[in-house]
Amino acid sequence: VHDRDELAQVVAAVRHVEEVSVEEFVDGEEYTFDTVSIRGVPAYYNIAWYRPRPLVARSNEWISPQVVALRHPDQPLLERGVAMGLAVLRALGFETGFTHMEWYQKADGEVVFGEIGGRPPGAHQVDQMNYACDLDVFRGWAEAVVEGRFSQPVARRYNVANVYKRAEGEGRIVRVDGLERFMHRHGDAVVWDNLLPVGARRRDWRQTLVSDGFLVLRHPELDATLEMADEFGRDVRLYAA
């Protein structure tokens, strides 16, 4: 429904229905707001950027989805999302533990709440947080729950990209092209190569977030991080048969 005329037509068509559920389609960039909180106050927080947004990534097999943990989550572009995330924690009365929120930022700057869970994110995003700050968020989470504190200093050194690959074809991985060249160019930035090896059976991309493996890379500058992530997604290809 795009205008009042279309809305009137739809309303007329469903007048016989006693109760109708209506949802807004939100178009915008999608981010996370992740926290380890103690007595309702974040002791550590992280913002990651989905490239592209999951609705697109989960609908197109050829895409190599990216999740990018941002080195500067306190930048003005994201401050409305952070404020909303803090308000959500207060509204829920959340006390101590891990939270994972997803939210949207529309082209006009409006922020829209997506969802929140009292749990860490999946797809190795907590590992990503560790690489961004050279700390152990798993240990910090346990310490927060058991001892009510988060003692590790948080030094945000890197942007970190998780890039997930999907093989072409079905069956077992028979070839990986472009990885050696990529590692020669950017190996110093790669902190984890978790691609499926040759001989491994390809996974069902609709049933897993990590697809047929992934690479984790990091860099202090966001533009350099995104350029390497895009290059890996474009030039490294897995084949199955």
C-alpha positions in Angstrom: 0.0 0.0 0.0 1.7 3.2 -1.2 -1.0 5.9 -0.9 -4.5 6.7 0.5 -6.3 5.4 -2.6 -4.7 2.0 -2.3 -5.4 2.0 1.4 -9.1 2.7 0.8 -9.2 -0.2 -1.7 -7.5 -2.6 0.8 -9.8 -1.5 3.7 -12.9 -2.2 1.5 -11.6 -5.6 0.5 -11.1 -6.8 4.1 -14.2 -5.3 5.8 -15.5 -8.8 6.3 -12.5 -9.7 8.3 -12.9 -9.2 12.1 -9.3 -8.5 12.9 -6.4 -7.5 10.5 -2.7 -7.4 11.3 -0.9 -4.6 9.5 2.9 -4.3 9.2 5.0 -1.4 7.9 7.8 -2.3 5.5 10.8 -0.4 6.8 13.4 0.4 4.2 16.8 1.5 5.5 20.2 0.5 6.7 20.2 -2.2 9.4 22.4 -2.3 12.5 22.8 -4.1 15.8 23.1 -2.7 19.3 24.7 -5.4 21.4 25.4 -5.0 25.1 26.8 -6.7 28.1 24.8 -5.0 30.8 25.1 -4.9 34.6 22.0 -3.8 36.6 20.5 -2.3 33.5 23.6 -0.3 32.4 25.8 -1.4 29.5 29.3 -2.1 30.7 30.2 -2.9 27.0 28.4 -2.2 23.8 28.9 -2.9 20.1 27.2 -1.7 16.9 27.5 -3.9 13.8 26.3 -3.0 10.3 24.7 -5.5 8.0 25.8 -5.3 4.4 23.4 -5.7 2.8 20.4 -5.9 5.1 19.5 -9.5 6.0 16.2 -9.4 4.0 18.3 -8.9 0.8 21.1 -11.2 1.8 18.7 -14.0 2.8 16.8 -13.7 -0.5 19.8 -13.9 -3.0 22.1 -16.9 -3.0 24.9 -15.1 -5.0 25.4 -12.5 -2.3 28.3 -12.8 0.2 26.8 -11.2 3.3 28.8 -9.0 5.5 28.5 -8.1 9.2 30.8 -5.2 10.1 31.6 -4.3 13.7 32.2 -0.6 13.8 35.2 0.9 15.5 33.3 4.1 16.4 29.8 3.2 17.6 29.5 6.6 19.3 29.6 8.6 16.0 26.8 11.1 15.3 25.3 8.9 12.5 24.4 6.2 15.1 23.6 8.2 18.2 19.8 7.9 17.7 20.1 4.1 17.5 22.2 4.0 20.7 19.6 6.2 22.5 16.8 4.0 21.3 18.7 0.9 22.4 19.2 2.3 25.9 15.5 3.2 26.0 14.6 -0.3 25.0 16.7 -1.8 27.8 15.0 0.5 30.3 11.5 -0.3 29.0 12.2 -4.0 29.4 13.6 -3.6 32.8 16.6 -5.7 31.7 19.1 -6.3 34.5 22.4 -8.3 33.8 23.5 -10.3 30.8 23.9 -10.1 27.1 21.5 -8.3 24.7 21.3 -8.3 20.9 19.1 -5.7 19.3 18.5 -5.0 15.6 17.3 -1.7 14.3 16.9 0.3 11.1 17.9 3.8 10.1 15.8 5.2 7.3 17.0 7.6 4.6 15.4 10.5 6.5 17.3 9.7 9.7 14.4 8.1 11.5 15.4 5.1 13.6 13.0 2.1 13.9 13.2 -0.7 16.4 13.4 -4.2 14.9 13.9 -6.8 17.7 15.8 -7.5 20.8 16.8 -10.7 22.5 18.3 -11.4 25.9 21.1 -13.3 24.3 24.3 -12.8 22.3 24.2 -12.6 18.5 25.0 -15.6 16.4 27.2 -16.1 13.3 30.4 -15.6 15.3 29.6 -11.9 16.0 30.9 -12.2 19.6 34.2 -13.4 18.2 34.1 -10.3 16.0 33.7 -8.1 19.0 36.8 -9.7 20.5 38.8 -9.0 17.4 37.5 -5.3 17.4 38.9 -4.6 20.9 41.4 -7.4 21.5 39.4 -8.5 24.6 37.3 -11.5 25.6 33.7 -10.6 25.6 32.7 -14.2 26.5 34.7 -13.8 29.8 33.3 -10.4 30.3 29.8 -11.7 30.0 30.4 -14.4 32.5 32.1 -12.0 34.9 29.1 -9.6 34.6 26.6 -12.3 35.5 28.7 -14.0 38.2 30.5 -11.1 39.8 28.5 -8.0 38.7 31.5 -6.4 37.0 33.3 -6.0 33.6 36.9 -5.6 34.4 38.5 -5.6 31.0 39.4 -2.2 29.5 37.6 -1.5 26.2 39.9 -0.1 23.6 38.2 0.1 20.2 41.1 -0.5 17.8 39.5 -1.9 14.6 36.6 -2.2 12.3 36.0 -5.9 11.8 34.2 -7.6 8.9 32.8 -11.1 8.8 32.2 -12.1 5.2 30.2 -15.2 4.6 30.7 -17.2 1.4 28.2 -19.4 -0.5 29.6 -21.9 -2.9 28.4 -22.2 -6.5 26.9 -25.6 -7.4 25.8 -28.5 -5.2 27.6 -31.4 -3.5 31.1 -31.2 -2.1 33.5 -28.3 -2.3 35.9 -29.0 -5.3 37.7 -25.8 -5.8 38.4 -22.4 -4.2 39.5 -19.6 -6.5 41.1 -16.3 -5.6 41.9 -17.0 -2.0 45.6 -17.3 -2.4 45.8 -14.0 -4.3 43.6 -12.3 -1.7 45.7 -13.5 1.2 48.9 -12.3 -0.6 47.4 -8.8 -0.9 45.6 -8.6 2.5 46.8 -11.5 4.7 48.0 -9.1 7.4 44.4 -8.0 7.9 42.9 -11.5 8.1 42.4 -12.8 11.6 40.3 -15.9 10.9 39.9 -18.0 7.7 37.0 -20.4 8.4 36.1 -21.4 4.8 35.0 -25.0 4.2 37.9 -27.0 2.9 37.9 -28.9 -0.4 36.1 -32.1 0.1 33.6 -30.8 2.6 29.9 -31.0 1.8 28.3 -27.7 0.9 25.7 -26.4 3.4 22.2 -25.3 2.7 22.5 -21.5 2.5 18.9 -21.1 3.5 19.4 -22.9 6.8 22.7 -21.4 8.1 24.0 -17.9 8.7 27.6 -18.9 8.2 27.0 -20.4 4.8 30.0 -22.3 3.5 32.4 -20.6 5.8 33.6 -17.1 6.3 36.6 -14.8 6.6 37.2 -12.3 9.4 39.3 -9.3 8.6 40.0 -6.0 10.4 41.5 -2.6 9.8 41.5 0.7 11.8 39.9 2.6 8.9 36.4 1.8 7.8 36.9 2.5 4.1 39.8 0.1 4.0 37.8 -2.6 5.8 34.9 -2.3 3.4 37.1 -2.3 0.4 38.8 -5.6 1.5 35.5 -7.1 2.5 34.0 -6.3 -0.9 37.0 -7.6 -2.7 36.8 -10.9 -0.9 33.1 -11.2 -1.6 33.7 -10.4 -5.3 36.9 -12.2 -6.1 37.0 -15.3 -3.9 34.7 -18.1 -5.2 33.9 -21.5 -3.9 32.7 -24.3 -6.3 30.8 -27.4 -5.4 30.0 -30.5 -7.5 
